[in-house]
Amino acid sequence: MLHGNDYGDSMHWTDETGRTYGRGMSPASTGASITVDAATTVPVSDTSASDSRMTPGGPGYRRMSLALFLAGVATFALLYSTQALLPLISGEFGVAASEASWTVAAATGGLALFVLPMSALSERFGRRTVMTASLAVAVTVGLLVPFAPSLGALVVLRAVQGAALAGLPASAQAYLAEEVRPKALVTAIGLFVAGNSVGGMSGRVITGWVAQEWGWRVAVGAIGLIAVGCAIAFRLLLPAPRHFTAGSLRPRVLLGTVRDHLANPLLRRLYAIGALFMTVFGGVYTVIGYRLTGAPFGLPQGIIGSIFLVYLVGTVSASTAGRLVGRLGRRGALYLAGGTTAAGLLLSLVPSLPLVLLGLVLITAGFFAGHAVASSAVSKTATRGRAQASALYQSTYYIGSSVGSTVGATAFHADGWEGTVGVGLLAVLGVVTITVLGSVAARRSPAAIAA
């Protein structure tokens, strides 16, 4: 990956080895690519009249935006399709929450393990090709999930589905960075992220209400059919790439970049913070259905599914994270996010539905704010190989989701909701401890950037 730097009248690119290329040696002529945050291969000029990349109002932009929005909806609706249904899955297979939670953990774990390999494949075979293949496999598996004869078969299918879905986050932002002009890139990525949140929220809400009438199998089947429609529309709408340049897989270069990122103390802290925040979030939302179906609440499945509308709070808190960092600094924003999450966890212990819901609001707001701060800091910290830096963050983030789902459910089985809250509070304590270590590192080396 190369990074463009404008020095007066000349443009230079610097690769991973420090080699510099002049204006006469463009990425096309060298076979190299430019990295912008989590994406790759971006043409350099944004002001040239010959720039054929998409821009709002221009040809193909609306089709591209809608296509990636629908891809985001399909991805996250499928990824978390069983989370709101765990009490029903437990009932049918006669298993505890800790066992049923593997239907969520297997999917997020599969995504976490395969996001780096998928990012490498997209460099070789193209973004649209990898995204199309990923969605095709994921929706095919989604249509098989309702017919799983056992919990073990269901978990295996969900793991395959998660691994397939890894091709979307690994490729979508790279496609946007290559095909959209830089000034419009933030808006375009925002639409894709909006699709992620809408898919994650609507998938849980839809499955909750459908399952209340016809059972969990029909519910996940409905999500599978919705995802099929989204996948077909995505493939028909997404414009063919015009600025992609295939590269070699070069595992040695990829592994070297990953090793360098993992050797960076700040990036390691940011990866851990993202994983710990997601441990809280994954545990709470995996177990909340069990808490609300039991005494003293006894809520029906449809209402429990609608609880996930609380995600809208997270959309707001994530969008304000930049202002928080501006006022409080990165570490101050992380302290506030962790404190808000901890307050929500403690409030949810009270056996009162309004207070439990308020607790979920605080947990959700704190999580999304902390996630936004940590993930944006990764892109700012990585000076090269930003695609791999982002992929590593996604990997640890979804590993946190898998750990939170399984450990949170196990704690619930052993000690009830108090056990799940205890796991969440330990994770928040981890966030605070890591952030304090960042503060200590900053004092010892003021020139260093510390989380």
Order of alpha helices (4+ residues) and beta strands (2+ residues): beta-beta-beta-alpha-alpha-alpha-alpha-alpha-alpha-alpha-alpha-alpha-alpha-alpha-alpha-alpha-alpha-alpha-alpha-alpha-alpha
